[in-house]
Structure formats: structure tokens, C-alpha cells
Amino acid sequence: MAKTKKIAVVGGGIVGATTAFYLSQKNYTVDIYDDGVGQATSAAAGIICPWLSQRRNKEWYQLASKGAAFYPQLMRDLNEPLDDSDIYQQVGTLVFKKKASLLEKLEKIALKRLEDAPEMGEISLLSPKEIKAKFPLYDSEESALFASGGARVDGSLLTKKLIDQAISNGAHYYPDKIALSQTNSTNYLIRSTTQEKTYDTVVLAVGAWLPELLDPLHLAVDIRPQKGQLVQLHLPEDMSQWPVIMPEGEKDIIPFANGKIIVGATHENDCGYDLTPTKEKLNLMLEEAIELAPGLKNATITGIRVGTRAYTSDFAPFFGVVPDHPNLLTASGLGSSGLTFGPLIGHMLSQIISGDSTDLPLADYPVERYIKRS
Ligand SMILES: Cc1cc2nc3c(=O)[nH]c(=O)nc-3n(C[C@H](O)[C@H](O)[C@H](O)COP(=O)(O)OP(=O)(O)OC[C@H]3O[C@@H](n4cnc5c(N)ncnc54)[C@H](O)[C@@H]3O)c2cc1C
């Protein structure tokens, strides 16, 4: 059957890759464009644990908890095993608080949230000895709250799999930076250094770079960049069942099955789109992580990752149709939780294009609040 609509998905991070994957299963011609420089998804730490966040915004929490719950479906759609995967696995998360009273308060919040989010799994307060049994590098006197449904995800492996499957469904992938313009009231022109093509529908999943993409259409976007850096280490251990460690501060520790272990990440608001690693910040995070888990001293540093997160002024993400542009869709402002809800947002963008009802009400994440005529 001839493919009907020509769709460009710009951005190959978690939102663009998921959107393209789901669209490629339908009767559309799908082209994916991705510059890749500074991509948040491939730099990300990989923690999926929204339930123990103390953020109070209801819409944010709804998106984050449904986003975490969506992962098992995504893995099934990708034919990826749920219990033994380098991409995504529910290994549990351990959240630390300096004061015992704060940990108890967090436990109460968690147990309340568990009623609506069974995917959190079991909730329990663990002693230092119990923590060490789960995470052998640990050596400290702090207790922690354990949520067995917490997970870790490898953003690079996940987007690679999504894009590979989209390509095997007929999509085309161009590793290019593009510029967007409008040819008439319904069509858009995408121009890269190698080609020019028109599309019926364009999805801008370009994270922190949305303002520069929409500027030629005289649209101003409330998005600012935030730099995030982390350290990647290697340990010759079987860490496939080790939980994610979330202490207070920036030094989260995320072990992966293949010997990779991540420490990070920073949240730097005054650096624009800069991607230069800063040794002092990275060393500080590493030293703090080693205090909690001295076994990390034996790990080898294998890399540094730097990416740019996208934030709105009220820290809320948005997605849907761009005002006055019925064939132009976007999502941005995913902040530091975009790996958690990026796949669900990508799924919803594909639902909007197909005319299906969306997993969550679009009115709760209004694009028009953040994109205005300039
Ligand atoms: C260091 C760090 C740690 C993080 N840790 C976590 C975590 O543990 N858990 C969690 O849930 N979230 C985490 N996040 C947040 C999460 O990574 C992001 O919110 C999410 O990946 C954003 O996805 P996105 O698809 O919107 O944007 P991105 O992943 O940034 O993708 C946008 C893509 O668009 C491309 N692009 C931009 N302009 C153009 C153009 N003109 N032409 C072509 N392509 C273009 C970019 O190059 C990029 O590849 C972290 C982020 C960072 C930086």
C-alpha cells in the first residue's frame, strides 16, 4: 500500500526516536533528522524513579508516574526482554536523606503514592547492612528508602534500538542539522547541508534547541538550556541486579549490567549550550560518591558525558501542536526527568498525528503557554 503522509521527525533523542518508532509502524513515510551534538538523552544518567520526588506539581507527577509505567510496554513493543536487558531494567532504587525524620516522611509519601502506582513495587526502609547486601560498594551508616520498581535505562542504547527498528519499518535516518521554513499554510521545508525536502507534518523533538528552530517562523519559545555533566566508570563486576543509588545532592550512582557505572550529574544554569567538561565539578561528585561507596575507588574512569537539558521558566514540560500551525508538533522542557517521560510523550505525539485519543489530556501540558508569536 502506498504510504500516505510525509512526516519529518527532527531530533533523535528519546522523544524523537520514540515518535518515529511508533509512526513507522503506521502508513506514513517517516524521515528522521538528528544533529546529535549536546543531546541530553545520550548524556543522561538513566534513573527512572519519579515516585520519590518531592515535586508537588500534579500534572508533572501524573506524566512522570505514567511515563515510568509506560516502559514495560515500550520494551514489549521493541521485543526486548523485561528481566535481562542492557537497555532497561527494574533493579530498584535507594533514596537517601540526611535526617531519619525526612526518610520517614518520604516513606509515608511513597506508601500513599503506591496506592495509584503499583509499578513502584515494594517500599521498605533498609538499614546500612541491608543496603550493603544489595549494593556491595556501600560503606556508610545511613539508612535508605528502597523502591523495588525503580529502574535504570541506557538512553543511547534505547534510542539506537528505536531508530534501528523505525528504519527496518521503512523510515529514513539523516544525521544532519536542519533548518525549518514554511512553504505554504500546510507544508514545511526542511533544509540540511545535503538536501531540501517538503513535508505534510513536522515533529520538532529538538530539546533545548527549540527556540532557534522556531525563530524563522516568528515564534518565541520559553526554553533555557542547562548543562549536565557526569562520569562514566567501569568495574569488572556483575552488577546486573544492583540498585540505583540516589543520595542527597548530585552524586547519583547508576550501575549497569555490562560493568558500566555512572556517577552524576551536575545541574548548571549559567553555561548556555557549552559542552566543555569541568574537572573540578566532576572530581567533586566522584569524591562524594566514594565517601558513600568506597568500593568505587577500584573503578576505572572510561569517559565523561556532557549534555544540555531543556527547561521552561516554571520547570514544566509541554507537548502537542504548535499554535496556528496544525501540522507542526513539538515537545520540550523535559528538564531532568525526560528519560522518564520522553517515551510516553513520543507515544502521544504519534497518537495526535494518527488522530487517536492520547494517553493523558493534552490540556495539562499546553504548548501555547510556552510558544508565542515574537
Ligand atoms: C547529564 C544528564 C543526566 C540526566 N539524567 C536523567 C535521568 O537520570 N533520568 C531522567 O529521566 N532524565 C535524565 N536527564 C534528562 C533527559 O536526558 C532529557 O530530559 C531528555 O533526554 C530530553 O530528550 P529530548 O528528546 O527532548 O531531547 P534531546 O535528547 O536533547 O534530543 C534532541 C535532539 O535534537 C537534535 N537537534 C537539535 N537541533 C537540531 C537541528 N536543527 N537539526 C537536527 N537535529 C537537531 C539534538 O542534536 C538532539 O540530538 C538527564 C539529562 C542530562 C543532560
The ligand as an SDF file (V2000), in Angstrom:
LIG
                    3D

 53 58  0  0  0  0  0  0  0  0999 V2000
   23.6380   14.7340   32.3790 C   0  0  0  0  0  0  0  0  0  0  0  0
   22.1750   14.4270   32.3050 C   0  0  0  0  0  0  0  0  0  0  0  0
   21.6190   13.4550   33.1490 C   0  0  0  0  0  0  0  0  0  0  0  0
   20.2550   13.1430   33.0490 C   0  0  0  0  0  0  0  0  0  0  0  0
   19.7620   12.1170   33.8060 N   0  0  0  0  0  0  0  0  0  0  0  0
   18.4530   11.7690   33.6940 C   0  0  0  0  0  0  0  0  0  0  0  0
   17.9410   10.6750   34.4460 C   0  0  0  0  0  0  0  0  0  0  0  0
   18.6640   10.0090   35.1830 O   0  0  0  0  0  0  0  0  0  0  0  0
   16.6130   10.3850   34.3430 N   0  0  0  0  0  0  0  0  0  0  0  0
   15.7850   11.0860   33.5190 C   0  0  0  0  0  0  0  0  0  0  0  0
   14.5850   10.7720   33.4730 O   0  0  0  0  0  0  0  0  0  0  0  0
   16.2530   12.1090   32.7670 N   0  0  0  0  0  0  0  0  0  0  0  0
   17.5630   12.4690   32.8440 C   0  0  0  0  0  0  0  0  0  0  0  0
   18.0460   13.5170   32.1200 N   0  0  0  0  0  0  0  0  0  0  0  0
   17.1160   14.3100   31.3090 C   0  0  0  0  0  0  0  0  0  0  0  0
   16.8470   13.6790   29.9630 C   0  0  0  0  0  0  0  0  0  0  0  0
   18.0490   13.1910   29.4230 O   0  0  0  0  0  0  0  0  0  0  0  0
   16.2390   14.7100   28.9960 C   0  0  0  0  0  0  0  0  0  0  0  0
   15.1630   15.3860   29.5880 O   0  0  0  0  0  0  0  0  0  0  0  0
   15.7150   14.0090   27.7280 C   0  0  0  0  0  0  0  0  0  0  0  0
   16.6820   13.1220   27.2270 O   0  0  0  0  0  0  0  0  0  0  0  0
   15.3390   15.0400   26.6600 C   0  0  0  0  0  0  0  0  0  0  0  0
   15.0140   14.3470   25.4820 O   0  0  0  0  0  0  0  0  0  0  0  0
   14.6550   15.1260   24.1530 P   0  0  0  0  0  0  0  0  0  0  0  0
   14.4040   14.0780   23.1270 O   0  0  0  0  0  0  0  0  0  0  0  0
   13.5970   16.1430   24.4480 O   0  0  0  0  0  0  0  0  0  0  0  0
   15.9600   15.9900   23.8040 O   0  0  0  0  0  0  0  0  0  0  0  0
   17.4470   15.5220   23.4130 P   0  0  0  0  0  0  0  0  0  0  0  0
   17.7640   14.1890   23.9650 O   0  0  0  0  0  0  0  0  0  0  0  0
   18.3540   16.6450   23.7570 O   0  0  0  0  0  0  0  0  0  0  0  0
   17.3740   15.3600   21.8230 O   0  0  0  0  0  0  0  0  0  0  0  0
   17.2180   16.4750   20.9910 C   0  0  0  0  0  0  0  0  0  0  0  0
   17.9690   16.1550   19.6950 C   0  0  0  0  0  0  0  0  0  0  0  0
   17.6280   17.1390   18.7110 O   0  0  0  0  0  0  0  0  0  0  0  0
   18.7920   17.4110   17.9630 C   0  0  0  0  0  0  0  0  0  0  0  0
   18.6710   18.7020   17.2750 N   0  0  0  0  0  0  0  0  0  0  0  0
   18.5920   19.9380   17.8220 C   0  0  0  0  0  0  0  0  0  0  0  0
   18.5230   20.8790   16.8450 N   0  0  0  0  0  0  0  0  0  0  0  0
   18.5470   20.1970   15.6710 C   0  0  0  0  0  0  0  0  0  0  0  0
   18.5210   20.6180   14.3130 C   0  0  0  0  0  0  0  0  0  0  0  0
   18.4590   21.9110   13.9500 N   0  0  0  0  0  0  0  0  0  0  0  0
   18.5910   19.6600   13.3400 N   0  0  0  0  0  0  0  0  0  0  0  0
   18.6740   18.3380   13.6680 C   0  0  0  0  0  0  0  0  0  0  0  0
   18.7090   17.9040   14.9540 N   0  0  0  0  0  0  0  0  0  0  0  0
   18.6520   18.8170   15.9410 C   0  0  0  0  0  0  0  0  0  0  0  0
   19.8730   17.4580   19.0420 C   0  0  0  0  0  0  0  0  0  0  0  0
   21.1530   17.3680   18.4470 O   0  0  0  0  0  0  0  0  0  0  0  0
   19.4860   16.2450   19.8630 C   0  0  0  0  0  0  0  0  0  0  0  0
   20.1050   15.0710   19.3510 O   0  0  0  0  0  0  0  0  0  0  0  0
   19.4150   13.8490   32.1610 C   0  0  0  0  0  0  0  0  0  0  0  0
   19.9680   14.8160   31.3170 C   0  0  0  0  0  0  0  0  0  0  0  0
   21.3350   15.1050   31.3800 C   0  0  0  0  0  0  0  0  0  0  0  0
   21.9140   16.1270   30.4350 C   0  0  0  0  0  0  0  0  0  0  0  0
  1  2  1  0
  2  3  1  0
  2 52  2  0
  3  4  2  0
  4  5  1  0
  4 50  1  0
  5  6  2  0
  6  7  1  0
  6 13  1  0
  7  8  2  0
  7  9  1  0
  9 10  1  0
 10 11  2  0
 10 12  1  0
 12 13  2  0
 13 14  1  0
 14 15  1  0
 14 50  1  0
 15 16  1  0
 16 17  1  0
 16 18  1  0
 18 19  1  0
 18 20  1  0
 20 21  1  0
 20 22  1  0
 22 23  1  0
 23 24  1  0
 24 25  2  0
 24 26  1  0
 24 27  1  0
 27 28  1  0
 28 29  2  0
 28 30  1  0
 28 31  1  0
 31 32  1  0
 32 33  1  0
 33 34  1  0
 33 48  1  0
 34 35  1  0
 35 36  1  0
 35 46  1  0
 36 37  1  0
 36 45  1  0
 37 38  2  0
 38 39  1  0
 39 40  1  0
 39 45  2  0
 40 41  1  0
 40 42  2  0
 42 43  1  0
 43 44  2  0
 44 45  1  0
 46 47  1  0
 46 48  1  0
 48 49  1  0
 50 51  2  0
 51 52  1  0
 52 53  1  0
M  END
$$$$
